[in-house]
Structure formats: structure tokens, C-alpha cells
Amino acid sequence: MIRVRVSSAPIDIAAEMEAAEAEEGGAVATFTGLVRPDDGVSELTLEHYPGATERALEALAREAVARWSLAGATIVHRVGPMRPGERIVFVAASAVHRAAALQACAFLIDRLKTDAPFWKRETVEAGHRWVEPRAADDAAADRWRS
Amino acid sequence: MVYFAWVRERIGVAEEEVSPPAEVATIADLIDWLAARSPSHAAAFADRDRLRAARDQVFVPLDAPLAGAGEIAIFPPVTGG
């Protein structure tokens, strides 16, 4: 089953894990992204493109399910303001065996970073600044396109 | 038109209705046309390499045709996850 959610509410890992483990499979791989405690950043705000975001995440989850024959795929992304240490994103892949679950989990987070319309804005003492994309993220996403 | 992140901030609005002339055929043409109409659009669109676009909520390259789209979005490269 595909579960995709974009919300300003904190991510409830226990509830998401319970749903992922309820799928028919012997393996669940997950990734949790946290707001990094970078120097001087007091708050991180995630902007997104409502409608297009959900569409992009659903397409990614569907691609993962088809490619690794998953029992389930979960993508939960938080938006709005959040503090260092809080969860931004959670992905889970449920499969029969670990190799498919682990690969699909890496695929989901790598491609989410380049394929879904989110933008990070950091609040610092002097005001705010938009986070620049990283070439390493493009490279990580590209390795799944072959 | 819908704008996000620093593109939205530089233009000063999150969305607007526009009616480009018939010779505006692609998203890149639309960006040129908007940039010629106001300094804030010109500032937002100054560096084309840092712009991305979506047509009716699906990512497309800047040279994609408008193809009668109802909603064009212009934004910086994404930074989620």
C-alpha cells in the first residue's frame, strides 16, 4: 500500500512504523531526516507546492513499489517551521526480503530530494536564507535513473 | 502563474493571472516576456540556470511548450528531504 502525507504536524514515527510493519512482508527499511543543528540556524521552514508535491511523492512511491515489488511504501514530509533536531521526513519500504526494502528506501529518499517541490529556508540571526541545492544530491538521485 | 521560494519573494506575489500573446510558445518565452514587463520579474528571472518549472503541476524543462496549460509554476531548484 502507498502512504503519502505532507503535513505541518510533527511526524509520529511509531504510528508510521506500525502501518509499515502491518504490510505483508518480512522486512521494513526506514529513513528519518532531521533538521541539522547547523551553526546559527534557529529555525528551518519548509515551503512546498501543494498538489504538485503529493503528486510527485505518489509517483515516486508507485515507482518504488513496481521496481522492487514492495508490499508498501510510505513517504511523510513535514512542512512549515521546525526546530533543529525535529523530524523533516520519514520514508519506509516494506518488502519480502531486506535487499529490496533497503534499496527501495534509499531510492525513495534520494529521488525525493530532486523530484519533489520542497524548498528549505533557514532562519539565522541576520534574517533568513534559502538553502542551495547540493550537487551530491543530484548525483545520488541520478544513480537510480539507469 | 505560481511562484515559490526566492522567486516568489523577488517577484513579490505568490501567484498572478497573465495573458501572454500568441508568439509566447514555451516556458522560456514566457519568462522572457514576464521579465520585460517588470523589474521585479527581471530580478527574479535574472539567472535562468537557477530556474525550474512545472506545467499543470508536473516538472518540465524550461524549453517545454506552454501547450495551453492552465498553471505554470516557476521556482528555484528543489531542496527537500
Interface residues (C-beta under 8 A of the other chain):
Chain A: G33 L46 E47 H48 Y49 G51 A52 R55 A56 H77 I88 V89 I109 L112 K113 T114 D115 A116 P117 F118 W119 K120 R121 W130 V131 E132 P133 D137
Chain B: V2 F4 A5 W6 A54 Q57 V58 F59 A73 F75 P76 P77 V78 T79 G80 G81
